Amino acid sequence: MFGLLDKIGTTAAAIAGVVTGALLTAFLMSLYVWLVHDPAVASAAREGFVAVSEKLALQGQVEEMRRQFKLAEATAESDRVRAEAASKEADDAWKQYEAAVASDTGDDGCRVDAGDLEWLRKSRRASVGGVK
């Protein structure tokens, strides 16, 4: 008879242990979910992450804008240098043209006087300032 009670007691103890273990596991899991997966904690963690990632994104945009600005400055400087060179070349060409007109000997019967040279200078100023 003690053998039968022994088997029933052992079975009851095993069942009680399984039930206790299941309840303890459920309690610990709910405690874990409440402490770790709390929506307020997750929201606060995401809030800080969003601020940091937005800051990094804005820093990237600022650096890109600085790079583009430096590139635009370099391009503008090279364009200014080319424009100055073109202006100097045009001035030299006009001076050569005026010298050629002034040194015309008149073998073809046409003589150039000071009024013609003044007209030539005025027409040059009109052609340079004409485009806006």
N, CA, C and O atoms as CSV, one atom per row, in Angstrom:
chain,resi,resn,atom,element,x,y,z
A,1,MET,N,N,0.795,-1.168,0.000
A,1,MET,CA,C,0.000,0.000,0.000
A,1,MET,C,C,0.856,1.258,0.000
A,1,MET,O,O,0.497,2.260,-0.618
A,2,PHE,N,N,1.967,1.204,0.681
A,2,PHE,CA,C,2.830,2.374,0.663
A,2,PHE,C,C,3.402,2.617,-0.728
A,2,PHE,O,O,3.729,3.750,-1.080
A,3,GLY,N,N,3.520,1.588,-1.493
A,3,GLY,CA,C,4.030,1.729,-2.848
A,3,GLY,C,C,3.072,2.514,-3.732
A,3,GLY,O,O,3.492,3.336,-4.546
A,4,LEU,N,N,1.761,2.247,-3.560
A,4,LEU,CA,C,0.747,2.950,-4.336
A,4,LEU,C,C,0.691,4.413,-3.912
A,4,LEU,O,O,0.634,5.301,-4.763
A,5,LEU,N,N,0.705,4.674,-2.608
A,5,LEU,CA,C,0.698,6.053,-2.124
A,5,LEU,C,C,1.967,6.778,-2.546
A,5,LEU,O,O,1.954,7.972,-2.842
A,6,ASP,N,N,3.046,6.040,-2.566
A,6,ASP,CA,C,4.310,6.629,-2.987
A,6,ASP,C,C,4.245,7.076,-4.448
A,6,ASP,O,O,4.726,8.154,-4.798
A,7,LYS,N,N,3.645,6.235,-5.295
A,7,LYS,CA,C,3.507,6.587,-6.711
A,7,LYS,C,C,2.552,7.766,-6.886
A,7,LYS,O,O,2.827,8.648,-7.700
A,8,ILE,N,N,1.450,7.811,-6.155
A,8,ILE,CA,C,0.479,8.903,-6.250
A,8,ILE,C,C,1.117,10.198,-5.734
A,8,ILE,O,O,0.919,11.262,-6.321
A,9,GLY,N,N,1.868,10.113,-4.657
A,9,GLY,CA,C,2.531,11.291,-4.102
A,9,GLY,C,C,3.589,11.831,-5.050
A,9,GLY,O,O,3.717,13.043,-5.223
A,10,THR,N,N,4.333,10.945,-5.652
A,10,THR,CA,C,5.351,11.358,-6.606
A,10,THR,C,C,4.706,12.001,-7.827
A,10,THR,O,O,5.194,13.018,-8.321
A,11,THR,N,N,3.636,11.429,-8.308
A,11,THR,CA,C,2.915,11.985,-9.455
A,11,THR,C,C,2.339,13.350,-9.102
A,11,THR,O,O,2.436,14.292,-9.888
A,12,ALA,N,N,1.740,13.457,-7.922
A,12,ALA,CA,C,1.161,14.733,-7.486
A,12,ALA,C,C,2.258,15.777,-7.338
A,12,ALA,O,O,2.065,16.937,-7.704
A,13,ALA,N,N,3.396,15.380,-6.810
A,13,ALA,CA,C,4.504,16.317,-6.650
A,13,ALA,C,C,5.030,16.767,-8.017
A,13,ALA,O,O,5.358,17.939,-8.203
A,14,ALA,N,N,5.108,15.850,-8.951
A,14,ALA,CA,C,5.569,16.197,-10.292
A,14,ALA,C,C,4.600,17.158,-10.957
A,14,ALA,O,O,5.019,18.138,-11.574
A,15,ILE,N,N,3.306,16.886,-10.835
A,15,ILE,CA,C,2.288,17.764,-11.430
A,15,ILE,C,C,2.333,19.132,-10.746
A,15,ILE,O,O,2.249,20.162,-11.415
A,16,ALA,N,N,2.465,19.146,-9.429
A,16,ALA,CA,C,2.549,20.413,-8.697
A,16,ALA,C,C,3.802,21.175,-9.123
A,16,ALA,O,O,3.757,22.401,-9.227
A,17,GLY,N,N,4.897,20.500,-9.368
A,17,GLY,CA,C,6.126,21.157,-9.812
A,17,GLY,C,C,5.975,21.751,-11.199
A,17,GLY,O,O,6.443,22.859,-11.461
A,18,VAL,N,N,5.325,21.019,-12.082
A,18,VAL,CA,C,5.101,21.526,-13.446
A,18,VAL,C,C,4.192,22.750,-13.397
A,18,VAL,O,O,4.469,23.751,-14.058
A,19,VAL,N,N,3.109,22.683,-12.619
A,19,VAL,CA,C,2.175,23.808,-12.514
A,19,VAL,C,C,2.885,25.012,-11.887
A,19,VAL,O,O,2.732,26.139,-12.359
A,20,THR,N,N,3.648,24.775,-10.841
A,20,THR,CA,C,4.387,25.864,-10.201
A,20,THR,C,C,5.400,26.466,-11.172
A,20,THR,O,O,5.529,27.688,-11.248
A,21,GLY,N,N,6.109,25.637,-11.904
A,21,GLY,CA,C,7.074,26.123,-12.896
A,21,GLY,C,C,6.404,26.930,-13.985
A,21,GLY,O,O,6.931,27.962,-14.402
A,22,ALA,N,N,5.237,26.476,-14.461
A,22,ALA,CA,C,4.499,27.194,-15.498
A,22,ALA,C,C,4.031,28.547,-14.977
A,22,ALA,O,O,4.142,29.555,-15.675
A,23,LEU,N,N,3.507,28.574,-13.755
A,23,LEU,CA,C,3.058,29.835,-13.180
A,23,LEU,C,C,4.217,30.799,-12.947
A,23,LEU,O,O,4.112,31.995,-13.218
A,24,LEU,N,N,5.318,30.260,-12.441
A,24,LEU,CA,C,6.495,31.096,-12.221
A,24,LEU,C,C,7.033,31.640,-13.544
A,24,LEU,O,O,7.410,32.809,-13.622
A,25,THR,N,N,7.072,30.806,-14.580
A,25,THR,CA,C,7.526,31.242,-15.903
A,25,THR,C,C,6.599,32.319,-16.461
A,25,THR,O,O,7.068,33.316,-17.009
A,26,ALA,N,N,5.293,32.125,-16.326
A,26,ALA,CA,C,4.329,33.115,-16.814
A,26,ALA,C,C,4.506,34.434,-16.072
A,26,ALA,O,O,4.462,35.502,-16.681
A,27,PHE,N,N,4.706,34.360,-14.750
A,27,PHE,CA,C,4.899,35.575,-13.965
A,27,PHE,C,C,6.178,36.306,-14.384
A,27,PHE,O,O,6.173,37.522,-14.574
A,28,LEU,N,N,7.256,35.561,-14.524
A,28,LEU,CA,C,8.529,36.182,-14.918
A,28,LEU,C,C,8.462,36.759,-16.327
A,28,LEU,O,O,9.020,37.827,-16.581
A,29,MET,N,N,7.792,36.073,-17.244
A,29,MET,CA,C,7.653,36.585,-18.617
A,29,MET,C,C,6.818,37.864,-18.634
A,29,MET,O,O,7.152,38.813,-19.344
A,30,SER,N,N,5.741,37.896,-17.860
A,30,SER,CA,C,4.928,39.115,-17.815
A,30,SER,C,C,5.704,40.251,-17.162
A,30,SER,O,O,5.573,41.404,-17.573
A,31,LEU,N,N,6.519,39.936,-16.140
A,31,LEU,CA,C,7.365,40.949,-15.522
A,31,LEU,C,C,8.394,41.477,-16.535
A,31,LEU,O,O,8.648,42.680,-16.597
A,32,TYR,N,N,8.970,40.585,-17.310
A,32,TYR,CA,C,9.940,40.958,-18.349
A,32,TYR,C,C,9.276,41.865,-19.386
A,32,TYR,O,O,9.837,42.888,-19.779
A,33,VAL,N,N,8.086,41.480,-19.819
A,33,VAL,CA,C,7.366,42.279,-20.815
A,33,VAL,C,C,7.021,43.635,-20.232
A,33,VAL,O,O,7.123,44.651,-20.920
A,34,TRP,N,N,6.614,43.665,-18.972
A,34,TRP,CA,C,6.232,44.925,-18.353
A,34,TRP,C,C,7.440,45.840,-18.183
A,34,TRP,O,O,7.333,47.048,-18.396
A,35,LEU,N,N,8.593,45.278,-17.801
A,35,LEU,CA,C,9.777,46.087,-17.567
A,35,LEU,C,C,10.517,46.446,-18.850
A,35,LEU,O,O,10.914,47.599,-19.019
A,36,VAL,N,N,10.713,45.500,-19.750
A,36,VAL,CA,C,11.543,45.719,-20.932
A,36,VAL,C,C,10.742,46.231,-22.117
A,36,VAL,O,O,11.182,47.147,-22.811
A,37,HIS,N,N,9.591,45.662,-22.353
A,37,HIS,CA,C,8.791,46.021,-23.528
A,37,HIS,C,C,7.712,47.031,-23.198
A,37,HIS,O,O,6.672,47.065,-23.856
A,38,ASP,N,N,7.942,47.842,-22.202
A,38,ASP,CA,C,6.982,48.874,-21.847
A,38,ASP,C,C,6.903,49.877,-22.998
A,38,ASP,O,O,7.944,50.369,-23.434
A,39,PRO,N,N,5.722,50.197,-23.501
A,39,PRO,CA,C,5.605,51.134,-24.621
A,39,PRO,C,C,6.217,52.508,-24.321
A,39,PRO,O,O,6.770,53.149,-25.215
A,40,ALA,N,N,6.121,52.950,-23.094
A,40,ALA,CA,C,6.702,54.252,-22.756
A,40,ALA,C,C,8.223,54.208,-22.855
A,40,ALA,O,O,8.847,55.162,-23.317
A,41,VAL,N,N,8.817,53.097,-22.419
A,41,VAL,CA,C,10.267,52.954,-22.505
A,41,VAL,C,C,10.696,52.880,-23.965
A,41,VAL,O,O,11.664,53.527,-24.366
A,42,ALA,N,N,9.980,52.099,-24.751
A,42,ALA,CA,C,10.308,51.983,-26.178
A,42,ALA,C,C,10.145,53.329,-26.880
A,42,ALA,O,O,10.962,53.700,-27.722
A,43,SER,N,N,9.095,54.051,-26.531
A,43,SER,CA,C,8.868,55.364,-27.139
A,43,SER,C,C,9.981,56.336,-26.773
A,43,SER,O,O,10.455,57.088,-27.623
A,44,ALA,N,N,10.398,56.323,-25.512
A,44,ALA,CA,C,11.485,57.217,-25.087
A,44,ALA,C,C,12.790,56.851,-25.795
A,44,ALA,O,O,13.559,57.730,-26.185
A,45,ALA,N,N,13.032,55.563,-25.957
A,45,ALA,CA,C,14.250,55.130,-26.652
A,45,ALA,C,C,14.216,55.568,-28.117
A,45,ALA,O,O,15.218,56.046,-28.650
A,46,ARG,N,N,13.072,55.404,-28.757
A,46,ARG,CA,C,12.951,55.821,-30.153
A,46,ARG,C,C,13.053,57.330,-30.301
A,46,ARG,O,O,13.594,57.828,-31.288
A,47,GLU,N,N,12.534,58.054,-29.324
A,47,GLU,CA,C,12.573,59.511,-29.389
A,47,GLU,C,C,14.012,60.013,-29.411
A,47,GLU,O,O,14.344,60.887,-30.213
A,48,GLY,N,N,14.845,59.496,-28.575
A,48,GLY,CA,C,16.246,59.875,-28.579
A,48,GLY,C,C,16.938,59.463,-29.863
A,48,GLY,O,O,17.767,60.203,-30.392
A,49,PHE,N,N,16.602,58.292,-30.362
A,49,PHE,CA,C,17.199,57.801,-31.601
A,49,PHE,C,C,16.804,58.683,-32.776
A,49,PHE,O,O,17.630,58.981,-33.638
A,50,VAL,N,N,15.551,59.097,-32.811
A,50,VAL,CA,C,15.072,59.949,-33.897
A,50,VAL,C,C,15.806,61.286,-33.868
A,50,VAL,O,O,16.196,61.805,-34.914
A,51,ALA,N,N,15.994,61.841,-32.679
A,51,ALA,CA,C,16.696,63.129,-32.584
A,51,ALA,C,C,18.133,63.004,-33.080
A,51,ALA,O,O,18.621,63.871,-33.805
A,52,VAL,N,N,18.800,61.937,-32.695
A,52,VAL,CA,C,20.189,61.743,-33.125
A,52,VAL,C,C,20.261,61.520,-34.632
A,52,VAL,O,O,21.127,62.086,-35.299
A,53,SER,N,N,19.369,60.709,-35.171
A,53,SER,CA,C,19.419,60.446,-36.612
A,53,SER,C,C,19.041,61.687,-37.421
A,53,SER,O,O,19.595,61.913,-38.497
A,54,GLU,N,N,18.100,62.497,-36.912
A,54,GLU,CA,C,17.777,63.746,-37.606
A,54,GLU,C,C,18.973,64.696,-37.583
A,54,GLU,O,O,19.249,65.378,-38.570
A,55,LYS,N,N,19.678,64.737,-36.459
A,55,LYS,CA,C,20.864,65.588,-36.356
A,55,LYS,C,C,21.917,65.138,-37.361
A,55,LYS,O,O,22.510,65.968,-38.051
A,56,LEU,N,N,22.151,63.840,-37.447
A,56,LEU,CA,C,23.139,63.333,-38.402
A,56,LEU,C,C,22.730,63.637,-39.843
A,56,LEU,O,O,23.568,63.986,-40.675
A,57,ALA,N,N,21.435,63.501,-40.128
A,57,ALA,CA,C,20.963,63.788,-41.483
A,57,ALA,C,C,21.159,65.266,-41.824
A,57,ALA,O,O,21.581,65.599,-42.931
A,58,LEU,N,N,20.853,66.146,-40.877
A,58,LEU,CA,C,21.032,67.575,-41.123
A,58,LEU,C,C,22.506,67.939,-41.269
A,58,LEU,O,O,22.856,68.794,-42.083
A,59,GLN,N,N,23.373,67.296,-40.485
A,59,GLN,CA,C,24.802,67.541,-40.638
A,59,GLN,C,C,25.274,67.105,-42.024
A,59,GLN,O,O,26.096,67.776,-42.647
A,60,GLY,N,N,24.753,65.989,-42.496
A,60,GLY,CA,C,25.096,65.539,-43.845
A,60,GLY,C,C,24.640,66.533,-44.901
A,60,GLY,O,O,25.362,66.806,-45.860
A,61,GLN,N,N,23.439,67.074,-44.723
A,61,GLN,CA,C,22.947,68.062,-45.676
A,61,GLN,C,C,23.798,69.332,-45.663
A,61,GLN,O,O,24.082,69.908,-46.713
A,62,VAL,N,N,24.200,69.760,-44.471
A,62,VAL,CA,C,25.039,70.958,-44.361
A,62,VAL,C,C,26.378,70.729,-45.050
A,62,VAL,O,O,26.865,71.597,-45.774
A,63,GLU,N,N,26.970,69.569,-44.828
A,63,GLU,CA,C,28.251,69.271,-45.473
A,63,GLU,C,C,28.108,69.228,-46.994
A,63,GLU,O,O,28.986,69.700,-47.716
A,64,GLU,N,N,27.018,68.671,-47.473
A,64,GLU,CA,C,26.785,68.626,-48.923
A,64,GLU,C,C,26.612,70.037,-49.482
A,64,GLU,O,O,27.124,70.348,-50.557
A,65,MET,N,N,25.891,70.890,-48.754
A,65,MET,CA,C,25.700,72.269,-49.208
A,65,MET,C,C,27.030,73.026,-49.210
A,65,MET,O,O,27.285,73.830,-50.106
A,66,ARG,N,N,27.875,72.770,-48.208
A,66,ARG,CA,C,29.194,73.408,-48.188
A,66,ARG,C,C,30.027,72.954,-49.380
A,66,ARG,O,O,30.710,73.760,-50.013
A,67,ARG,N,N,29.966,71.652,-49.684
A,67,ARG,CA,C,30.721,71.130,-50.819
A,67,ARG,C,C,30.244,71.780,-52.114
A,67,ARG,O,O,31.054,72.192,-52.945
A,68,GLN,N,N,28.917,71.869,-52.282
A,68,GLN,CA,C,28.373,72.478,-53.488
A,68,GLN,C,C,28.728,73.964,-53.568
A,68,GLN,O,O,28.987,74.487,-54.652
A,69,PHE,N,N,28.738,74.645,-52.408
A,69,PHE,CA,C,29.082,76.064,-52.392
A,69,PHE,C,C,30.537,76.265,-52.809
A,69,PHE,O,O,30.840,77.164,-53.594
A,70,LYS,N,N,31.430,75.439,-52.292
A,70,LYS,CA,C,32.836,75.549,-52.670
A,70,LYS,C,C,33.025,75.279,-54.155
A,70,LYS,O,O,33.816,75.948,-54.820
A,71,LEU,N,N,32.296,74.294,-54.671
A,71,LEU,CA,C,32.369,73.989,-56.093
A,71,LEU,C,C,31.858,75.164,-56.920
A,71,LEU,O,O,32.450,75.512,-57.942
A,72,ALA,N,N,30.752,75.779,-56.476
A,72,ALA,CA,C,30.208,76.934,-57.194
A,72,ALA,C,C,31.170,78.120,-57.138
A,72,ALA,O,O,31.327,78.846,-58.120
A,73,GLU,N,N,31.811,78.312,-55.984
A,73,GLU,CA,C,32.800,79.392,-55.878
A,73,GLU,C,C,33.956,79.184,-56.852
A,73,GLU,O,O,34.385,80.116,-57.532
A,74,ALA,N,N,34.454,77.945,-56.909
A,74,ALA,CA,C,35.566,77.651,-57.811
A,74,ALA,C,C,35.142,77.853,-59.261
A,74,ALA,O,O,35.907,78.390,-60.062
A,75,THR,N,N,33.947,77.434,-59.598
A,75,THR,CA,C,33.441,77.612,-60.961
A,75,THR,C,C,33.285,79.092,-61.289
A,75,THR,O,O,33.650,79.532,-62.379
A,76,ALA,N,N,32.742,79.860,-60.344
A,76,ALA,CA,C,32.565,81.294,-60.575
A,76,ALA,C,C,33.917,81.985,-60.751
A,76,ALA,O,O,34.065,82.868,-61.596
A,77,GLU,N,N,34.891,81.581,-59.956
A,77,GLU,CA,C,36.228,82.184,-60.074
A,77,GLU,C,C,36.845,81.880,-61.436
A,77,GLU,O,O,37.417,82.764,-62.073
A,78,SER,N,N,36.730,80.631,-61.880
A,78,SER,CA,C,37.294,80.295,-63.192
A,78,SER,C,C,36.544,81.019,-64.313
A,78,SER,O,O,37.151,81.426,-65.303
A,79,ASP,N,N,35.228,81.181,-64.160
A,79,ASP,CA,C,34.463,81.936,-65.158
A,79,ASP,C,C,34.879,83.404,-65.168
A,79,ASP,O,O,34.968,84.020,-66.230
A,80,ARG,N,N,35.135,83.968,-63.973
A,80,ARG,CA,C,35.564,85.362,-63.901
A,80,ARG,C,C,36.918,85.539,-64.585
A,80,ARG,O,O,37.127,86.513,-65.307
A,81,VAL,N,N,37.831,84.603,-64.359
A,81,VAL,CA,C,39.152,84.682,-64.985
A,81,VAL,C,C,39.019,84.581,-66.501
A,81,VAL,O,O,39.665,85.324,-67.239
A,82,ARG,N,N,38.169,83.650,-66.961
A,82,ARG,CA,C,37.983,83.519,-68.417
A,82,ARG,C,C,37.329,84.768,-68.997
A,82,ARG,O,O,37.671,85.180,-70.106
A,83,ALA,N,N,36.391,85.381,-68.268
A,83,ALA,CA,C,35.733,86.593,-68.756
A,83,ALA,C,C,36.725,87.747,-68.838
A,83,ALA,O,O,36.707,88.521,-69.796
A,84,GLU,N,N,37.591,87.861,-67.830
A,84,GLU,CA,C,38.612,88.907,-67.880
A,84,GLU,C,C,39.553,88.696,-69.067
A,84,GLU,O,O,39.922,89.648,-69.756
A,85,ALA,N,N,39.934,87.439,-69.297
A,85,ALA,CA,C,40.820,87.152,-70.428
A,85,ALA,C,C,40.125,87.468,-71.751
A,85,ALA,O,O,40.739,88.018,-72.665
A,86,ALA,N,N,38.848,87.120,-71.846
A,86,ALA,CA,C,38.103,87.404,-73.079
A,86,ALA,C,C,37.950,88.911,-73.275
A,86,ALA,O,O,38.048,89.407,-74.397
A,87,SER,N,N,37.708,89.643,-72.176
A,87,SER,CA,C,37.576,91.102,-72.279
A,87,SER,C,C,38.896,91.735,-72.722
A,87,SER,O,O,38.915,92.636,-73.561
A,88,LYS,N,N,39.987,91.255,-72.151
A,88,LYS,CA,C,41.305,91.779,-72.537
A,88,LYS,C,C,41.582,91.469,-74.005
A,88,LYS,O,O,42.103,92.307,-74.741
A,89,GLU,N,N,41.230,90.263,-74.417
A,89,GLU,CA,C,41.435,89.875,-75.816
A,89,GLU,C,C,40.592,90.743,-76.745
A,89,GLU,O,O,41.050,91.135,-77.818
A,90,ALA,N,N,39.357,91.043,-76.332
A,90,ALA,CA,C,38.497,91.897,-77.157
A,90,ALA,C,C,39.051,93.313,-77.225
A,90,ALA,O,O,39.047,93.937,-78.285
A,91,ASP,N,N,39.529,93.820,-76.085
A,91,ASP,CA,C,40.135,95.161,-76.090
A,91,ASP,C,C,41.348,95.204,-77.011
A,91,ASP,O,O,41.519,96.149,-77.782
A,92,ASP,N,N,42.181,94.187,-76.925
A,92,ASP,CA,C,43.356,94.133,-77.800
A,92,ASP,C,C,42.945,94.078,-79.271
A,92,ASP,O,O,43.558,94.730,-80.116
A,93,ALA,N,N,41.921,93.308,-79.570
A,93,ALA,CA,C,41.450,93.204,-80.954
A,93,ALA,C,C,40.927,94.550,-81.444
A,93,ALA,O,O,41.204,94.933,-82.581
A,94,TRP,N,N,40.170,95.285,-80.607
A,94,TRP,CA,C,39.662,96.596,-80.995
A,94,TRP,C,C,40.810,97.578,-81.207
A,94,TRP,O,O,40.796,98.374,-82.146
A,95,LYS,N,N,41.808,97.512,-80.317
A,95,LYS,CA,C,42.956,98.429,-80.489
A,95,LYS,C,C,43.689,98.134,-81.789
A,95,LYS,O,O,44.111,99.054,-82.490
A,96,GLN,N,N,43.840,96.861,-82.111
A,96,GLN,CA,C,44.488,96.501,-83.377
A,96,GLN,C,C,43.653,96.978,-84.559
A,96,GLN,O,O,44.188,97.464,-85.556
A,97,TYR,N,N,42.325,96.833,-84.436
A,97,TYR,CA,C,41.438,97.264,-85.511
A,97,TYR,C,C,41.506,98.778,-85.683
A,97,TYR,O,O,41.588,99.282,-86.803
A,98,GLU,N,N,41.471,99.504,-84.552
A,98,GLU,CA,C,41.572,100.968,-84.634
A,98,GLU,C,C,42.919,101.386,-85.228
A,98,GLU,O,O,42.987,102.317,-86.029
A,99,ALA,N,N,43.976,100.700,-84.836
A,99,ALA,CA,C,45.300,101.025,-85.375
A,99,ALA,C,C,45.342,100.747,-86.871
A,99,ALA,O,O,45.922,101.515,-87.639
A,100,ALA,N,N,44.723,99.645,-87.278
A,100,ALA,CA,C,44.711,99.333,-88.708
A,100,ALA,C,C,43.911,100.366,-89.482
A,100,ALA,O,O,44.312,100.762,-90.576
A,101,VAL,N,N,42.781,100.810,-88.932
A,101,VAL,CA,C,41.973,101.835,-89.600
A,101,VAL,C,C,42.726,103.161,-89.623
A,101,VAL,O,O,42.709,103.869,-90.629
A,102,ALA,N,N,43.382,103.496,-88.524
A,102,ALA,CA,C,44.100,104.775,-88.453
A,102,ALA,C,C,45.319,104.779,-89.371
A,102,ALA,O,O,45.711,105.822,-89.894
A,103,SER,N,N,45.904,103.617,-89.556
A,103,SER,CA,C,47.102,103.583,-90.403
A,103,SER,C,C,46.768,103.352,-91.867
A,103,SER,O,O,47.667,103.154,-92.684
A,104,ASP,N,N,45.505,103.375,-92.201
A,104,ASP,CA,C,45.103,103.189,-93.597
A,104,ASP,C,C,45.665,104.354,-94.422
A,104,ASP,O,O,45.434,105.523,-94.114
A,105,THR,N,N,46.393,104.008,-95.456
A,105,THR,CA,C,47.047,105.034,-96.273
A,105,THR,C,C,46.091,105.677,-97.258
A,105,THR,O,O,46.394,106.729,-97.821
A,106,GLY,N,N,44.972,105.075,-97.467
A,106,GLY,CA,C,44.004,105.675,-98.370
A,106,GLY,C,C,44.270,105.376,-99.820
A,106,GLY,O,O,43.873,106.163,-100.679
A,107,ASP,N,N,44.923,104.279,-100.134
A,107,ASP,CA,C,45.199,103.925,-101.523
A,107,ASP,C,C,43.922,103.661,-102.302
A,107,ASP,O,O,43.909,103.753,-103.530
A,108,ASP,N,N,42.851,103.334,-101.595
A,108,ASP,CA,C,41.598,103.037,-102.285
A,108,ASP,C,C,40.733,104.284,-102.455
A,108,ASP,O,O,39.623,104.204,-102.981
A,109,GLY,N,N,41.228,105.411,-102.018
A,109,GLY,CA,C,40.510,106.655,-102.198
A,109,GLY,C,C,39.722,107.078,-100.975
A,109,GLY,O,O,39.159,108.173,-100.962
A,110,CYS,N,N,39.666,106.264,-99.969
A,110,CYS,CA,C,38.932,106.609,-98.746
A,110,CYS,C,C,39.919,107.065,-97.694
A,110,CYS,O,O,40.941,106.417,-97.467
A,111,ARG,N,N,39.620,108.158,-97.066
A,111,ARG,CA,C,40.470,108.646,-95.995
A,111,ARG,C,C,39.691,108.573,-94.688
A,111,ARG,O,O,38.496,108.862,-94.643
A,112,VAL,N,N,40.401,108.174,-93.614
A,112,VAL,CA,C,39.793,108.071,-92.284
A,112,VAL,C,C,40.263,109.266,-91.477
A,112,VAL,O,O,41.454,109.565,-91.399
A,113,ASP,N,N,39.286,109.941,-90.877
A,113,ASP,CA,C,39.659,111.089,-90.054
A,113,ASP,C,C,39.285,110.818,-88.592
A,113,ASP,O,O,38.833,109.721,-88.261
A,114,ALA,N,N,39.469,111.801,-87.730
A,114,ALA,CA,C,39.222,111.635,-86.291
A,114,ALA,C,C,37.754,111.332,-86.009
A,114,ALA,O,O,37.445,110.586,-85.080
A,115,GLY,N,N,36.853,111.901,-86.798
A,115,GLY,CA,C,35.418,111.640,-86.616
A,115,GLY,C,C,35.079,110.175,-86.859
A,115,GLY,O,O,34.248,109.600,-86.156
A,116,ASP,N,N,35.724,109.573,-87.855
A,116,ASP,CA,C,35.483,108.156,-88.122
A,116,ASP,C,C,35.971,107.282,-86.962
A,116,ASP,O,O,35.301,106.326,-86.572
A,117,LEU,N,N,37.122,107.613,-86.425
A,117,LEU,CA,C,37.633,106.849,-85.292
A,117,LEU,C,C,36.734,107.009,-84.065
A,117,LEU,O,O,36.526,106.052,-83.319
A,118,GLU,N,N,36.199,108.226,-83.851
A,118,GLU,CA,C,35.280,108.448,-82.723
A,118,GLU,C,C,34.005,107.627,-82.926
A,118,GLU,O,O,33.500,107.029,-81.975
A,119,TRP,N,N,33.481,107.591,-84.154
A,119,TRP,CA,C,32.301,106.780,-84.442
A,119,TRP,C,C,32.587,105.302,-84.167
A,119,TRP,O,O,31.746,104.584,-83.625
A,120,LEU,N,N,33.777,104.865,-84.546
A,120,LEU,CA,C,34.165,103.479,-84.308
A,120,LEU,C,C,34.202,103.169,-82.803
A,120,LEU,O,O,33.756,102.099,-82.388
A,121,ARG,N,N,34.720,104.077,-81.994
A,121,ARG,CA,C,34.772,103.875,-80.539
A,121,ARG,C,C,33.363,103.850,-79.942
A,121,ARG,O,O,33.075,103.038,-79.063
A,122,LYS,N,N,32.486,104.740,-80.417
A,122,LYS,CA,C,31.109,104.773,-79.914
A,122,LYS,C,C,30.370,103.490,-80.270
A,122,LYS,O,O,29.608,102.960,-79.462
A,123,SER,N,N,30.597,102.997,-81.476
A,123,SER,CA,C,29.909,101.768,-81.882
A,123,SER,C,C,30.407,100.570,-81.076
A,123,SER,O,O,29.660,99.623,-80.832
A,124,ARG,N,N,31.659,100.620,-80.671
A,124,ARG,CA,C,32.198,99.531,-79.846
A,124,ARG,C,C,31.528,99.548,-78.473
A,124,ARG,O,O,31.140,98.497,-77.962
A,125,ARG,N,N,31.390,100.730,-77.872
A,125,ARG,CA,C,30.738,100.827,-76.569
A,125,ARG,C,C,29.291,100.376,-76.643
A,125,ARG,O,O,28.789,99.753,-75.708
A,126,ALA,N,N,28.617,100.680,-77.736
A,126,ALA,CA,C,27.218,100.274,-77.891
A,126,ALA,C,C,27.126,98.768,-78.042
A,126,ALA,O,O,26.197,98.153,-77.518
A,127,SER,N,N,28.068,98.162,-78.747
A,127,SER,CA,C,28.002,96.715,-78.943
A,127,SER,C,C,28.366,95.961,-77.656
A,127,SER,O,O,27.826,94.882,-77.413
A,128,VAL,N,N,29.267,96.504,-76.828
A,128,VAL,CA,C,29.651,95.848,-75.581
A,128,VAL,C,C,28.520,95.941,-74.572
A,128,VAL,O,O,28.227,94.949,-73.905
A,129,GLY,N,N,27.882,97.075,-74.433
A,129,GLY,CA,C,26.839,97.262,-73.442
A,129,GLY,C,C,25.466,96.916,-73.931
A,129,GLY,O,O,24.499,97.077,-73.186
A,130,GLY,N,N,25.329,96.445,-75.158
A,130,GLY,CA,C,24.007,96.207,-75.729
A,130,GLY,C,C,23.285,94.982,-75.201
A,130,GLY,O,O,22.054,94.965,-75.180
A,131,VAL,N,N,23.995,93.977,-74.784
A,131,VAL,CA,C,23.360,92.734,-74.347
A,131,VAL,C,C,23.181,92.772,-72.844
A,131,VAL,O,O,24.134,93.027,-72.109
A,132,LYS,N,N,21.958,92.518,-72.378
A,132,LYS,CA,C,21.703,92.528,-70.930
A,132,LYS,C,C,21.029,91.259,-70.521
A,132,LYS,O,O,20.728,91.072,-69.342
